[in-house]
Amino acid sequence: MSDQVVFAVVGHPNKGKSSIVSTLSRNDSIEISPRSGTTSISESYSINILNCSYQLVDTPGFQRPRQVLHWLKTHADNASERPQAVRNFITNSETQRAFPDEVQLLRPILDGAAIIYVVDGSHPYGPEYEAEMEILRWCGQPRLALINPISSEQYIEQWQDALGQYFSVVQTFNPMTAKIQHQVELLQAFSVIAPEWKEKLRTIESALYQEVDSWSRQGAEVLAHLLDDVCNYTLSQKVFEEQQAEQISKLLKPQFEDWIVTRERKAHTELQHIYRHMRSVYNIEQLDLPPELFDIEQWYLWGLDKQQLMTSLAVGGMVAGGAIDLAVGGASMLLGSVIGGVTGLASGWLSAEKAIRFKFKGIPLGGFEATYGPISDFNFPYVVINRFLHLYLQLSSKNHADRTDIEQDIPSWGLTLDSLDEKIRKQLQGWCVRLARQKYIEISELSETLYKLLINSNKATRK
């Protein structure tokens, strides 16, 4: 076997080999097509995970396995000669011309790759597969079979009975839905059938979990910087006369809003890069319907509803008094006089006129300065967080073989907040109040709270 961990993904054409390679390698640049023969040559992908790596080889499908097996049988008198017969097959100039796909398929195996044999569990087993499974047995390498239920699980049991006669391990693996633990189970299976790789596979397994966690931490840092930027952004313009103020206001507003939208789009793109999902169609403009990012009356759809916002303002320190501790228990809402008092304050904070301020003032050296921003609505940080969270939850659970578009449904903040530990929820509410008031933010501390939010939200959606 090879000193490096290498897996050759092989099988009949159009059984999802490339989909499995895409998911295992977390690479959405691999071509996937229902058309047979998408992979015509063997392509090797180096999977680098923190401080370790392994290789996956995507191979062409078997085209003429019965003829290949016949050739091999005429060149080996007993089992001890079989591996050499396969080597002679891939180096023979005549077989290279007659069986190019099988030569491409078998070469990495003879170079030391372990075998991942892929079949479609939604189609019945047939004797035509026995020739190719027998060829793989002749190679003498550790081998495992994966049943890919492309459109159904109807024939999985039938395949399990057949494959168990040829392979040491048989697993069902759906590249569209398999979670990280399913990928780890595959590596653990090879630890048994390829014991010389055991320690390396254990290191890879640990690195996989660490890398997934690091992606969430990177996402939280991207979100922290986004919040700090959009909640503090102010656009200014010097003018000569007071009469220019109204005209300048009309010019600054679209420029201000365009900057905010562009900054949000940049953060969302960074998150897609972190999770290596650049092929998934995600049109951020679709998130504006509804609501448009600056349609303040619609912010309750993406942010908090009125009761949740009242609670957030209380927990964030906007209202003083011993009644708050009594009113804010777990996920409960404010009561009696507390909710009445906060509602009165919030009605001013949430008005469209005060959400984004336009100011006009004199400057020491003469002339005037017009400024637009920042956004001071206390719901705005929640809107930004929830839009980011909406994308994060899909990217973090989406396999790279899945090329479907990102969904545009508006998620509920209520479920998210209720699922959070009370301490984390209060930390988040405190940060959002500070952001809306343009107070100083320690990015590393905000990132840590947001990381806990992302992780907890992910767990809640997978229950």
NORGI-V329872 format. One record per residue. N is the residue number from 0. RES is the residue in one small letter. SS is DSSP state (2 for helix, 1 for strand, 0 for the rest). Layout:
N	RES	SS
N	RES	SS
This chain:
0	m	0
1	s	0
2	d	0
3	q	0
4	v	0
5	v	1
6	f	1
7	a	1
8	v	1
9	v	1
10	g	1
11	h	1
12	p	0
13	n	0
14	k	0
15	g	0
16	k	2
17	s	2
18	s	2
19	i	2
20	v	2
21	s	2
22	t	2
23	l	2
24	s	2
25	r	0
26	n	0
27	d	0
28	s	0
29	i	0
30	e	0
31	i	0
32	s	0
33	p	0
34	r	0
35	s	0
36	g	0
37	t	0
38	t	0
39	s	0
40	i	0
41	s	0
42	e	1
43	s	1
44	y	1
45	s	1
46	i	1
47	n	1
48	i	1
49	l	0
50	n	0
51	c	1
52	s	1
53	y	1
54	q	1
55	l	1
56	v	1
57	d	1
58	t	0
59	p	0
60	g	0
61	f	1
62	q	0
63	r	0
64	p	2
65	r	2
66	q	2
67	v	2
68	l	2
69	h	2
70	w	2
71	l	2
72	k	2
73	t	0
74	h	0
75	a	0
76	d	0
77	n	0
78	a	2
79	s	2
80	e	2
81	r	2
82	p	2
83	q	2
84	a	2
85	v	2
86	r	2
87	n	2
88	f	2
89	i	2
90	t	2
91	n	0
92	s	2
93	e	2
94	t	2
95	q	2
96	r	2
97	a	2
98	f	0
99	p	2
100	d	2
101	e	2
102	v	2
103	q	2
104	l	2
105	l	2
106	r	2
107	p	2
108	i	2
109	l	2
110	d	0
111	g	0
112	a	0
113	a	1
114	i	1
115	i	1
116	y	1
117	v	1
118	v	1
119	d	1
120	g	0
121	s	0
122	h	0
123	p	0
124	y	0
125	g	0
126	p	2
127	e	2
128	y	2
129	e	2
130	a	2
131	e	2
132	m	2
133	e	2
134	i	2
135	l	2
136	r	2
137	w	2
138	c	2
139	g	0
140	q	0
141	p	0
142	r	1
143	l	1
144	a	1
145	l	1
146	i	1
147	n	1
148	p	0
149	i	0
150	s	0
151	s	0
152	e	0
153	q	0
154	y	0
155	i	2
156	e	2
157	q	2
158	w	2
159	q	2
160	d	2
161	a	2
162	l	2
163	g	0
164	q	0
165	y	0
166	f	0
167	s	0
168	v	1
169	v	1
170	q	1
171	t	1
172	f	0
173	n	0
174	p	0
175	m	0
176	t	0
177	a	0
178	k	0
179	i	2
180	q	2
181	h	2
182	q	2
183	v	2
184	e	2
185	l	2
186	l	2
187	q	2
188	a	2
189	f	2
190	s	2
191	v	2
192	i	2
193	a	0
194	p	2
195	e	2
196	w	2
197	k	2
198	e	2
199	k	2
200	l	2
201	r	2
202	t	2
203	i	2
204	e	2
205	s	2
206	a	2
207	l	2
208	y	2
209	q	2
210	e	2
211	v	2
212	d	2
213	s	2
214	w	2
215	s	2
216	r	2
217	q	2
218	g	2
219	a	2
220	e	2
221	v	2
222	l	2
223	a	2
224	h	2
225	l	2
226	l	2
227	d	2
228	d	2
229	v	2
230	c	2
231	n	2
232	y	0
233	t	1
234	l	1
235	s	1
236	q	1
237	k	1
238	v	1
239	f	0
240	e	0
241	e	2
242	q	2
243	q	2
244	a	2
245	e	2
246	q	2
247	i	2
248	s	2
249	k	2
250	l	2
251	l	2
252	k	2
253	p	2
254	q	2
255	f	2
256	e	2
257	d	2
258	w	2
259	i	2
260	v	2
261	t	2
262	r	2
263	e	2
264	r	2
265	k	2
266	a	2
267	h	2
268	t	2
269	e	2
270	l	2
271	q	2
272	h	2
273	i	2
274	y	0
275	r	0
276	h	0
277	m	0
278	r	0
279	s	0
280	v	0
281	y	0
282	n	0
283	i	2
284	e	2
285	q	2
286	l	2
287	d	2
288	l	0
289	p	0
290	p	0
291	e	0
292	l	0
293	f	0
294	d	0
295	i	2
296	e	2
297	q	2
298	w	2
299	y	2
300	l	2
301	w	2
302	g	0
303	l	0
304	d	0
305	k	2
306	q	2
307	q	2
308	l	2
309	m	2
310	t	2
311	s	2
312	l	2
313	a	2
314	v	2
315	g	0
316	g	0
317	m	0
318	v	0
319	a	0
320	g	0
321	g	0
322	a	2
323	i	2
324	d	2
325	l	2
326	a	2
327	v	0
328	g	0
329	g	0
330	a	0
331	s	0
332	m	0
333	l	0
334	l	0
335	g	2
336	s	2
337	v	2
338	i	2
339	g	2
340	g	2
341	v	2
342	t	2
343	g	2
344	l	2
345	a	2
346	s	2
347	g	2
348	w	2
349	l	0
350	s	0
351	a	2
352	e	2
353	k	2
354	a	2
355	i	1
356	r	1
357	f	1
358	k	1
359	f	1
360	k	1
361	g	1
362	i	0
363	p	0
364	l	0
365	g	0
366	g	0
367	f	1
368	e	1
369	a	1
370	t	1
371	y	1
372	g	1
373	p	1
374	i	1
375	s	0
376	d	0
377	f	0
378	n	0
379	f	2
380	p	2
381	y	2
382	v	2
383	v	2
384	i	2
385	n	2
386	r	2
387	f	2
388	l	2
389	h	2
390	l	2
391	y	2
392	l	2
393	q	2
394	l	2
395	s	2
396	s	2
397	k	0
398	n	0
399	h	0
400	a	0
401	d	0
402	r	0
403	t	0
404	d	0
405	i	0
406	e	0
407	q	0
408	d	0
409	i	0
410	p	0
411	s	0
412	w	2
413	g	2
414	l	2
415	t	2
416	l	2
417	d	2
418	s	2
419	l	0
420	d	0
421	e	2
422	k	2
423	i	2
424	r	2
425	k	2
426	q	2
427	l	2
428	q	2
429	g	2
430	w	2
431	c	2
432	v	2
433	r	2
434	l	2
435	a	2
436	r	0
437	q	0
438	k	0
439	y	0
440	i	0
441	e	0
442	i	2
443	s	2
444	e	2
445	l	2
446	s	2
447	e	2
448	t	2
449	l	2
450	y	2
451	k	2
452	l	2
453	l	2
454	i	2
455	n	2
456	s	2
457	n	2
458	k	2
459	a	2
460	t	2
461	r	0
462	k	0
